[in-house]
Amino acid sequence: MLAKAEVLLLLPHLKVQNANLISSPMTWGFPAPQAFAGFAHALVRKMRARGVEIELLGVGIACHSFAPQIADGGYVKQLNLTRNPLGSGGEVLAIVEEGRAHMEISLVLKLAGEVPLSQADADASDGLAAQLMDLAEAGRIAGGSVLPNAERGRYPARAWVLASTEGEAMVSAQLKRRLAPSTVLVARDALLAAHVADMRQQQAEATTLDALLDLCALHHAPQLLEAAAVPDADIDPEALEPDTVEQKAKKPSKVEWTTRRREPGWLVPLPMGFGAISPVYEAGQVKNARDANVPFRFVESVIGLGEWKSPFAFTHFDEMLWHFEADPAAGVYRMRNHYVPKTQSTND
C-alpha cells in the first residue's frame, strides 16, 4: 500500500572526482552545503520526471575522505592546475585558476511522497533508494564527476519509512552506524553570535568577520615555566638594590609554546548561501544570464561558522540535515542547519 509519508534515504560512499574546492572569494576547502542540496534537488526533479512524486525536505552531508589537489610544499599551499590545449592558431591559452579535490561522501536525504508503508512493500522502498543511487552515480556534485562505486554491494543505498517516534530513534541508531567512520557537517550560528558579543565587550568595533577568524584560527601562546635561580657572574650583588638583586638572580629556565583554538571542536569558515546586492530583475532583462526564463538577481557569498562532528554526536538524524531558506524581501538565500550541541566538555 502506498501512502503519503516521510522517508530517510542514505546514498553511501559516493566517490567524487575533481569537485570544486573554491566555494567563495574568501574560503577554499570542502564544497559548500548548497552544492550538495542542489545535487539532491536535481535527483528529485529527475525522479519526478519518472512519475515518482517526492519532495526534498533536507540534506545531510558526511565526509569519509577529502583530498585537495594541491602542492604540499610547506606553509603556503598551491593549487595543482591543468595546462589547456593550444588554441586553433597554435597559441597558448591562458591558465584559469580553479581548485579541485577528490572526495568520498555519503548523503542523507529526507524526502516526502508516496512511499510504501507495509512490511510487504519493503522491497519497493529499497527500489526507490536504488533508483536514486543510479541517478547519483550518473550526476555531478560541486562540478565534480561521481564515479561508479565498485563496492556498491558492500555499501548499498538504504531507505527508511518514518512512521513513528520509536521508529525514528531506531533509524537514527542505524544511520549513525552506517555513516561511521566519517565526519558530519553542521552549522554553529549560535556559537558565532555569542563570540561576537564576547569580543564586543572588549572591543566595541569588533565585527562578525573578526569573530569568525578568531574562532577558526590556531592561537600560539608562550607559557613561562617555573623560573630557576641562576647567578650572574657579571653582576656585583653588593652594588644593586635588594629587589634588583632578587630579579637579576632569577631567569626563566624554559618557555613552552602552546597551540589551541578559542573553542573546542573542528570549526571551519563555511559558505552557507548568498546575500543580494541588487534588486530582482525580470526574466530576460539581464544580458547573458544563465537562464533567461527566470528572474535574476546579483548576489555575493554569505559565510558563517561550521563544524565537523562525529555521527555519534547526534541524538536525532534531523540534527544532521540542512534546509533551504529564502527571504527575497531581505535578500537572503541560504542554507540552515538546526544542530544544537549538548553541554560541551574539554574532551569534545
C-alpha positions in Angstrom: 0.0 0.0 0.0 1.3 3.5 -0.9 0.5 6.5 1.3 1.9 10.0 1.9 4.8 9.6 4.3 8.3 10.8 5.0 11.4 8.7 4.1 15.0 9.0 5.2 17.3 7.8 2.4 21.1 7.1 2.5 23.3 7.4 -0.5 26.5 5.9 0.9 30.2 6.3 -0.2 29.8 8.4 -3.3 33.2 8.9 -4.9 33.6 12.3 -6.5 36.5 13.3 -8.7 37.6 16.9 -9.4 35.0 18.7 -7.3 35.3 22.5 -6.9 37.1 23.4 -3.7 36.8 27.2 -4.0 33.2 27.9 -2.9 33.6 31.6 -2.1 36.0 34.5 -2.7 37.3 34.1 0.9 37.5 30.3 1.5 38.7 27.1 0.0 38.2 23.5 1.0 35.2 21.3 1.3 32.4 22.4 -1.0 29.5 24.5 0.4 26.3 22.8 1.6 24.3 24.4 -1.2 26.3 22.4 -3.7 25.0 19.1 -2.2 21.5 20.5 -1.7 21.4 21.4 -5.4 22.6 17.9 -6.3 19.8 16.4 -4.2 17.2 18.7 -5.7 18.3 17.6 -9.2 17.8 14.0 -8.2 14.3 14.7 -7.0 13.5 16.5 -10.3 14.7 13.5 -12.3 12.5 11.2 -10.2 9.5 13.4 -10.8 10.2 13.1 -14.5 9.9 9.3 -14.0 6.5 9.8 -12.3 7.6 9.4 -8.7 6.2 12.3 -6.8 8.6 13.1 -4.0 9.7 16.3 -2.3 13.1 17.2 -0.7 12.9 18.2 3.0 16.6 18.2 4.0 20.1 17.0 3.2 22.8 15.6 5.5 26.5 15.7 4.5 29.1 13.2 5.8 32.7 13.1 4.6 34.7 9.9 4.6 37.8 11.3 2.8 38.9 14.5 1.2 42.0 15.0 -0.9 42.6 18.6 -2.2 44.7 18.7 -5.4 47.4 21.0 -4.0 51.2 21.1 -3.9 52.2 20.5 -0.3 55.5 22.4 -0.2 55.3 24.0 3.2 53.0 26.5 4.9 51.9 28.1 1.6 49.7 25.8 -0.5 49.5 25.9 -4.3 46.7 24.5 -6.4 47.6 21.9 -9.0 46.5 23.5 -12.2 46.0 22.0 -15.7 47.6 23.1 -18.9 44.9 23.8 -21.5 45.3 22.6 -25.1 46.6 25.1 -27.7 44.2 27.3 -29.5 43.1 26.8 -33.1 46.0 29.1 -34.2 48.6 27.3 -32.1 48.7 30.0 -29.4 49.0 29.2 -25.7 45.7 29.7 -23.9 45.5 31.3 -20.5 45.7 29.2 -17.4 42.4 29.6 -15.4 43.0 29.0 -11.7 40.5 26.5 -10.4 40.8 24.3 -7.4 39.9 20.7 -7.5 39.5 17.9 -4.9 38.7 14.2 -4.8 36.4 13.1 -2.0 34.2 10.3 -0.8 31.0 11.3 0.8 27.6 10.0 2.0 24.4 12.0 1.6 21.3 11.6 3.8 18.1 12.8 2.1 14.9 13.4 3.9 12.0 13.0 1.4 8.2 13.2 1.5 6.0 11.5 -1.1 4.1 8.4 -2.0 6.0 5.6 -0.3 5.3 2.0 0.9 4.2 1.7 4.5 3.7 -2.1 4.9 6.5 -4.5 5.5 5.5 -6.3 2.3 6.5 -3.2 0.4 10.0 -3.0 1.8 11.5 -4.0 -1.5 9.7 -1.1 -3.2 11.3 1.2 -0.7 14.7 -0.2 -1.4 13.9 0.2 -5.1 13.5 3.9 -4.6 16.9 4.0 -2.9 18.5 2.0 -5.8 16.9 4.3 -8.4 18.3 7.4 -6.7 21.7 5.7 -6.4 21.7 5.0 -10.1 20.9 8.7 -10.8 23.5 9.9 -8.3 26.3 7.9 -10.0 25.4 9.5 -13.3 25.5 13.0 -11.9 27.9 15.7 -10.8 28.4 17.2 -7.4 30.0 20.6 -6.9 31.3 20.4 -10.5 32.9 17.0 -9.9 32.0 13.7 -11.5 30.5 10.9 -9.4 32.4 7.7 -10.2 30.8 4.2 -10.2 31.4 2.6 -6.8 32.9 -0.9 -7.2 32.0 -1.5 -3.5 28.3 -0.7 -4.0 27.3 -4.2 -2.9 29.2 -3.6 0.4 27.6 -0.2 0.8 24.1 -0.4 -0.6 21.7 2.6 -0.6 19.1 2.3 2.1 15.6 3.9 2.7 13.7 4.0 6.0 10.0 4.9 6.2 9.5 7.3 9.2 6.2 6.1 10.7 6.7 6.7 14.5 8.9 8.3 17.1 10.2 4.9 18.2 11.0 4.1 14.6 12.9 7.3 14.1 15.1 6.5 17.2 15.9 3.1 15.6 16.6 4.8 12.2 19.0 7.3 13.9 20.9 4.5 15.5 21.2 2.5 12.2 22.1 5.6 10.3 25.0 6.5 12.6 26.5 3.0 12.3 26.3 3.2 8.5 27.9 6.6 8.4 30.9 5.6 10.5 33.7 6.3 10.1 33.1 9.8 8.9 32.5 13.4 10.0 29.2 15.2 9.5 29.0 18.9 8.6 26.7 21.2 10.8 26.3 24.9 11.4 27.3 26.8 14.5 25.4 30.1 14.1 24.7 30.4 17.9 28.4 30.0 18.8 29.4 32.6 16.3 26.8 35.1 17.6 27.9 34.5 21.2 31.6 35.0 20.3 30.8 38.3 18.5 29.1 39.5 21.7 32.0 38.5 23.9 34.5 40.3 21.6 32.5 43.5 21.6 32.7 43.6 25.4 36.5 44.0 25.0 36.5 45.8 21.6 33.3 47.7 20.6 34.2 47.9 16.9 34.7 44.1 16.5 32.8 42.6 13.6 31.4 39.2 12.8 34.3 38.6 10.5 36.7 39.3 13.3 34.9 36.7 15.5 34.8 34.2 12.7 38.5 34.4 12.1 39.3 34.3 15.8 37.2 31.1 16.2 38.8 29.3 13.3 42.4 30.4 13.9 45.0 28.5 15.7 46.4 30.6 18.6 50.0 30.1 19.6 50.9 31.4 23.0 54.1 31.2 25.1 54.0 29.8 28.7 56.8 30.5 31.1 57.8 27.5 33.1 59.0 27.8 36.7 62.0 30.1 36.9 65.2 28.8 38.4 67.7 30.7 40.4 70.7 31.4 38.2 73.7 33.5 39.5 75.2 36.0 37.0 79.0 36.3 37.3 79.0 39.8 35.7 76.7 41.3 38.4 78.0 42.5 41.7 75.2 41.9 44.2 76.5 44.4 46.7 76.2 47.2 44.1 72.5 46.6 43.5 69.3 47.3 45.5 67.8 44.2 47.3 64.8 44.0 44.9 67.0 44.2 41.9 69.3 41.5 43.2 66.4 39.1 43.5 65.1 39.9 40.0 68.6 39.5 38.4 69.2 36.2 40.2 66.1 34.6 38.7 65.9 33.7 35.0 63.2 31.7 33.2 64.6 28.2 32.7 62.3 27.4 29.7 59.5 28.7 27.5 56.9 26.3 26.3 54.6 27.2 23.3 51.0 26.0 23.3 48.6 25.9 20.4 44.9 25.9 20.8 41.6 27.2 19.5 39.2 29.5 21.3 36.5 26.8 21.4 36.8 23.0 21.3 35.8 21.3 18.1 36.7 21.2 14.4 35.4 24.7 13.5 35.6 25.9 9.9 34.5 29.0 7.9 31.8 27.9 5.7 29.9 29.5 2.7 26.2 28.9 3.6 24.4 30.8 0.8 24.0 34.1 -0.9 23.1 37.7 0.0 21.5 40.1 -2.6 23.4 43.1 -3.8 20.9 44.2 -6.4 17.1 44.3 -6.9 15.3 41.5 -8.7 15.3 41.9 -12.4 12.6 40.5 -14.7 13.3 37.4 -16.7 15.4 38.2 -19.8 16.2 41.7 -18.6 19.9 40.9 -17.7 22.0 40.0 -20.7 23.9 36.7 -20.7 22.1 35.4 -17.6 22.3 31.6 -17.3 18.5 31.2 -17.6 16.6 33.9 -19.4 13.3 32.4 -18.3 13.5 33.2 -14.6 14.0 36.4 -12.6 17.6 37.4 -12.0 19.5 39.0 -9.0 23.1 39.7 -8.3 24.4 38.2 -5.1 27.5 37.6 -3.0 28.5 34.8 -0.7 27.3 34.5 2.9 29.9 33.0 5.1 29.2 31.5 8.5 30.7 29.1 11.0 30.5 25.3 10.5 31.8 22.3 12.5 32.6 18.7 11.7 31.1 16.3 14.1 31.2 12.5 14.6 28.0 10.8 13.6 27.7 9.5 17.1 27.4 13.1 18.5 23.8 13.4 17.3 20.8 12.4 19.2 18.4 12.5 16.2 19.1 12.4 12.4 17.3 15.8 12.0 20.3 17.5 13.6 22.4 16.5 10.6 20.1 17.9 7.9 20.5 21.2 6.0 17.4 23.0 4.7 16.8 25.7 2.1 15.8 29.1 3.5 14.9 32.0 1.2 13.8 35.5 2.2 13.6 37.6 -1.0 12.4 40.7 0.8 15.6 40.6 3.0 17.7 39.5 0.1 18.9 36.3 1.8 19.1 32.9 0.2 20.9 30.5 2.4 21.1 27.0 4.0 20.1 26.3 7.6 21.1 23.6 9.9 19.4 23.2 13.4 22.1 21.3 15.3 22.1 22.2 19.0 25.2 20.9 20.8 25.0 19.1 24.1 26.8 20.5 27.1 30.4 20.6 25.9 33.4 19.5 27.8 37.1 19.9 27.1 37.1 16.3 25.8 34.6 17.1 22.9 
